[in-house]
């Protein structure tokens, strides 16, 4: 009951094909292909032309990015400052309570 039963490998049914024999083939060297003629050189990318409208859009987008990043950095600095101030106040209150408790005794 506690001994595991190991399954037996099933025997194949039906006809089985023998493995195919691979015959080695001989490689015959052939004439090398003719060299390809180089294609005429074309510029890979066209030059970018800035019109007054696209320049204005780039300046506006850059300004928006600077304002958003600045607002995020200022808010993070403010959060750190508020956390530091609240920790300082909590430290003073706890120190005052501990000092007052030892003074009473």
N, C-alpha and C positions, 0 to 999 in steps of 0.2 A: 504494500500500500504506500509506503513512504519512498520506495525506489522509483526514480524517474524512468519513464518508458521512452527509449530512444527510437525515433521513427526510422523505418528501413527505407532505403533508396528504392523508388519504384522502378520496375523494369520497363524499358521502352516497348511500346506496342507498334505494330505496323512495320513497314519496310524502312530500313535506314540506308542512306546513301553512303558509300565509302568516301573518305576525304579525297578531294580532287588533287591530282598531281600537277604541280606547277612546273612547266618546262622552262629552263633558262633560255633567254633569247640573246642573240648576238647584236651588238650595236655597231652599225656601220657609220663611219664618219661621212658627213656630207659637206658640201661647199659652204663656207661662211656666207651669211646674208650680206647683201651690199650695204655699205654704210648709208645711213639715212641723211638726207640733206637737212641742214639746220633751218628751222623756221625763221622768218624775219622777226627781228626784235621789236616787241610792242611794249609800251609801258604797262607795268603790272597794275597800277592804280591810277585813276584819273586825279588830277589836282583838285583840291577843295577850294571852291570860290565862296568867299564870305560876302554876302550882300548886307546892306544895312539892317534888313529885317532879321537875318539870322544872327548878326552880331548883337543886336538888341536882345534877342531871345537868349543868347548865351550869357550876356551880362545879367539879365533878369534871373535866369536859373542859378547862376553862381551866387548872386545876392541872396536868393531864397535859401540856398544850401548853407551859406555862412550864417544867416539869421537862425535857422533851425538848429544847427550845431551849437551856436552860441547860447541859445535858450536852453538846450539840454545840459550843457556844461554848467551854466549858471544855476540851474535848478539842482544839479547834483552837488555843487558847492554849498548851496543853501541848505540842502538836506544834511550834509556833513556838519555844517555849523550849528544847526538846530539840535542835532543829536549830541554834539559835544557839549553844548550849553545845558541841555537837559541832564546829561550825565554828571556835569559839574554840580548842578543844583541838587541832584539826588545824593551825590557824595557828601555835600555839605549838610543836608538834612540828616542823613544816617549818622554822620560823625557827631552832629549836635545831639542826637538822641542817645547815642552810646556814651558820650561825655556826660550828659545830664544824668543818665542812669548810674554811672559810677560815682557821681558827686553826691547823690542822695544817700548812698549806703554808708 
